[in-house]
Amino acid sequence: MSVASLRRLAVGAAVLSAASGGAVYLSPSVASSDRGGGPILDSLRSKIGDPSATVPSRSAQESVLTKATSSNPLDVLVIGGGATGSGVALDAATRGLRVGLVEREDFSSGTSSRSTKLIHGGVRYLEKAVFNLDYGQLKLVFHALEERRQLIENAPHLCHALPCMTPCFDWFEVVYYWMGLKMYDLVAGPRLLHLSRYYSAQESAELFPTLARKGKDKNLRGTVVYYDGQMNDSRLNVGLACTAALAGAAVLNHAEVVSLITDDDDTKRIVGARVRNNLTGKEFESYAKVVVNAAGPFCDSIRKMVDEDTKPMICPSSGVHIVLPDYYSPEGMGLIVPKTKDGRVVFMLPWLGRTVAGTTDSNTSITPLPEPHEDEIQFILDAISDYLNIKVRRTDVLSAWSGIRPLAMDPTAKSTESISRDHVVFEEHPGLVTITGGKWTTYRSMAEDAVDAAIKSGKLSPTNGCVTQKLQLLGSHGWEPSSFTALAQQYVRMKKTYGGKVVPGAMDTAAAKHLSHAYGSLAERVAIIAQEEGLGKRLAHGHPFLEAEVAYCARHEYCESAVDFIARRCRIAFLDTDAAARALQRVVEILASEHKWDKSREKQELQKAKEFLQTFKSSKNAQFHDGKHN
């Protein structure tokens, strides 16, 4: 950074402040009437917040989809059960539309479960807005900050504020980052999570004991800490899908679109899809007035079902993350390396009792099960080792995974320079609305844009406007950070011993906190299963996940396979691949009991789950002898 850069930062701050008469421009507010508030929202909150509410069965959901005929179509059929697709289903259903959703694998099985787990407020957009004096970038910051706040409020058990520390090894960096993040506070206004602040080198070492006090030929001058959001991404996605189901959407995972149905008239309008239930092999047709393509990295494959020669719009980018033991970072404080040797940003964040570090950004091919390359893992280890005072070892990597970011290129644009991390919504063929790109933080507004486009395309008649901005998700109603104490005080974990005897065990703080944060106000249902059905035993030593969760997820969260559970319902595959492998046998046994599987299906599930875990390059199942961090 040069002195000129610092001056521009100061000028930018002055411009922002002066342009608003000493205040900051805030994005325009939306009238409550435009948001469909009032009785409609109250009714939805009552339905979703009902403690006795349960999602419709899988068979009931499939029945709705199969009964959507050409003479009685759905209003909207969504392809893709990631964050965006599930968000579209929820938005459309809460507008009074008849909605179906099909997902080839599981809710959040793709990109949406493989994120950095951060709910970004757009701090990097702000830097671009200042240096380029770009009001468009500034609007992106306003938008991201608003969506970040709403996401945390709508799912408080799964999302929270996280302080992130930026180490500074000279006084110029201290001033630069302090000024930039104070500007971020200013722009955030009422959307602010907490104020950023500077900590001295000594204070920083106390807050983050593993932080290095010396860099390359430089001493630590201090750190600047700001706040962003953090989430449990796949559980948030599953919560979206289940909330949509309660709101009236027919959502079906493990249901693959094999072809699109085109109207016979001259318009060649897309009027539905032929779907295969991947659990049974049965195929059926489901008709809709509008089909929304929200297949993420795979949206081009859906588009090619209409026209094989269609121009690709996805530029896939690989994002690799690794998970390390908890001692790499203190609980409640993340570390951000703002610029690595090749200019990337690397995060090291506490997450679910472990430390997640990432990410990379490199070209990749599109595949259902992307695997991290060893050089990407070594890159992350190398980047964080420069900022830590402990030995960074490849053998400490408990899990490593790769996710595919669907960077979108607007097919209507004239230049390939339109590749963007913002989202794109367009109707390339009549009746097929495609939404892709974007990021987790803005999934809700992306969904709103897609539903608006679908309404326009199909001339649909919603009963009300979008209400998702103020709609809490399943498990959020009545939840408080202290809710775990009631679980610890009122329930015991009845555990079956190897001899078959059932003995009581304490609902300890770790287990109670985990259940409360994973299931919110519905955690009591899981605790009841643990107590009354003898499923209170831990699935793996050192982790808080209980046997009761497998049964609960099979009954109430459309958990249909072992991988569904270890990867998306609980996060043990992402946190500790070896522990997930140890838990597999018991997970399959409980799911077999719930779904009435035969021995052949049990064996198949075990094999599929083992193959899935092989794609997570932990130190147990990867060759890394040539790396420098052995």
MOLINVEN-V903478 format. One line per field, one symbol per residue. ss: DSSP state (a for helix, b for strand, c for the rest). phi: phi as a letter, one per 30 degrees, with the letter a starting at -180 (. if undefined). psi: psi as a letter, one per 30 degrees, with the letter a starting at -180 (. if undefined). A space follows every 10 residues. Layout:
ss=???
phi=???
psi=???
//
This chain:
ss=ccaaaaaaaa aaaaaaaaac cccccccccc ccccccccaa aaaaaaaaac cccccccaaa aaaaaacccc cccbbbbbbc ccaaaaaaaa aaacccccbb bbcccccccc aaaccccbbc ccaaaaaaaa acccaaaaaa aaaaaaaaaa aaaaccccbb bbbbbbbbcc aaaaaaaaaa aaaaaaaaaa acccccbbbc aaaaaaaccc bccbccccbc cbbbbbbbbb bcaaaaaaaa aaaaaacccb bbccbbbbbb bbcccccccb bbbbbbbccc ccbbbbbbbb bbbccaaaaa aaaccccccc cccbbbbbbb bbbbcaaacc cccbbbbccc cccccbbbbb bccbbbbbcc cbbccccccc cccaaaaaaa aaaaaccbcc cccaaaccbb bbbbbbbbcc cccccaaacb ccbbbbbbbc cbbbbbbcca aaaaaaaaaa aaaaaaaacc cccccccaaa cccccccccc cccaaaaaaa cbbbbbcccc cbbbbbccaa aaaaaaaaaa aaaaaaaaaa aaccbccbcc cccccbaaaa aaaaaacccc caaaaaaaac caaaacaaaa aaaaaaaaaa aaaaacccaa aaaaaaaaaa aaaacccccc cccccccccc
phi=.cdddddddd dddddedddc ijccdcdddc edddcidied dddddddddd dcdbdddddd ddddddddcd dbdddbcccj cdeddddddd ddddcicdbb bbbecbeidc edccddiccd cjdddddddd dchcdddddd dedddddddd ddddbddcba dbdbccdbca dddedddddd ddddedddhd dddaddacbd eddddddbed dddbcdibcd ckbccbcbcb bcdddddddd dddddddjdc cbdhbcdcac ccdddddhdd blbcbcdddc idcacbcadb ccdbdidcdd dddddcbdcd debccdbdcc bbcbedddbd diacbbcdad ecidcbcbbd ahibccblbc bbdacdbdbd cddddddddd ddddddcccc dcbdddddab bbbcdddccd ddddbdddeb cdcbbacdbe icccbaiiae eceddddddd dedddddchd bddaddbddc cddejddidb ecdddddddc bbcdcddddj dcbdbddded dddeddddci dceddddddd dcciccddda dibddceddd dddddbbhdc bddeddccdc cddddaeddd dddeededed ddddchdcdd dedddddddd dddddcdddd bbcbdcddcd
psi=kleeeeeeee eeeeeeeefg hfakkkkklk keefghabee eeeeeeeefj fgkkllleee eeeeeffilf fillekkkjk gaeeeeeeee eeefgglkkl kkkeclkgfb effhafgkjk fhefeeeeee eghjfeeeee eeeeeeeeee eeefifffkl kkkkkjkkgl feeeeeeeee feeeeeeebf fkelkllkkl eeeeeeeifg kkfkajgklk falkklkall ljeeeeeeee eeeeeeffkj kjlhjkkflk kkkfaffhkk gakkkkjfef fkklkkklek kjjhgbfgfe eeeffejfgk kkfkjkkkjk llkllfffkl kgklkkjfja egglkkkjkk jhgakkklll jlkllkkeik kkkefeeeee eeefffglgl kjkeffjflk lkkjkikkkj fflfkfggkl fllkkljekk fjkkklaale egeefeeeee eeeeeeeghl ilflakgfeg jklkffjgkl fgffeeeeef lljkkklfff kkkklkilee eeeeeefefb fgfeeeeeee efghhgkkfk kgkgklefee eeeeefghjf leeeefeeel geefejeeee eefeeeeeee eeeeghllee eeeeeeeeee eefffjilff hljgfglfh.
//
